[in-house]
Amino acid sequence: MAEGRIQKALSGFYYVDIGTEILTCRARGKFRKDGQSPLVGDRVAVRELGNGEGFVEAILPRKNAFTRPAVANIDQLVVIGSAAIPQTDPFLIDRVAAIAALKYCQVIILLNKCDLDPADELYNIYTAAGFQTLRISAETGEGLEELKPLIAGKVSAFTGNSGVGKSSILNALDPEFHLKTGEVSTALGRGRHTTRHVELFRLSCGAEVVDSPGFSSFETEELNLELKRRLPETFREFQPYLGQCRFLDCSHTKEKGCAVLAALKAGTIQPSRHQSYLRLYEELKPLQEWQEKQTK
């Protein structure tokens, strides 16, 4: 038995890097019975069959797992926004950041196209909230050297609203990336964003990346009861005030004596961040009622 990491998943095959070679593996049927699927990024135990083939026998404990993109053990989400065309709605960033926090995944905010618009408002929102926030330009190369050490040696998933420049940034970080993804498109015979194919790519700066789908792909399966229960703590700048409210069950929406609302009024919490919290709170509100009705 050998241990390795799944680098790519395609058409029921898992390509597992065991250090000495990459094995083409099938997964045991027991995973399907247990309602579990191996994911790209998983550490797995494999049984070698010879001739570069093997079987995935067990999935080792995960640090985290995402539904879309279907990946595990991500160190950080690199969320790309822009104040140029297209403009990024802060709520989209905040929603992804909350899901990432629930999964103990770091978040870096990249504000692309800063050669067209410096995105001052977004920059101020996210630096005030304590996020590592960089202004970059895939076009001019601004900020890319500053980004490289932040992603080197880590597994990152890049995401952002459509047209914000995910692929341009990755291509600017490593021109070979375009060739690698182009080869994948050719092999599959279709556009790389119309397939469920997921693969980890290693960039020349030492980073491993997943070029993930856009924000729209963070579907409702990521908005679950656990996020509902822990929503306040997923907003990092709320944390110093949690437990200081007048009421123990404070929802931080409109209650008197709410420490979070006091911080908002004092300017310590950015208004757009609290607005995103309220939107997510309302979005998650019916979840438990619906689930309880289903179980009755």
ABEGO torsion letter per residue (X at the ends): XBBBBBABBBGGBBBBBAGABBBBBBBBAAAAAAGBBBBBGBBBBBBBAEGGBBBBABBBBBABBBAOBBBBGBABBBBBBBABOBBBBAAAAAAAAAAAAAAGBBBBBBBBGAAABAGAAAAAAAAAAGBBBBBBBAAAGBGAAAAAAAABGBBBBBBEBBGAGAAAAAAAABAAAAAAAAAAAAAAGBBAAABABBBBBBBAAGBBBBBBBBAAABBAAABBAAAAAAAAAABAAAAAABGABABAABAGAABBGBAAAAAAAAGABBAAAAAAAAAAAAAAAAAAAAAAAAAX
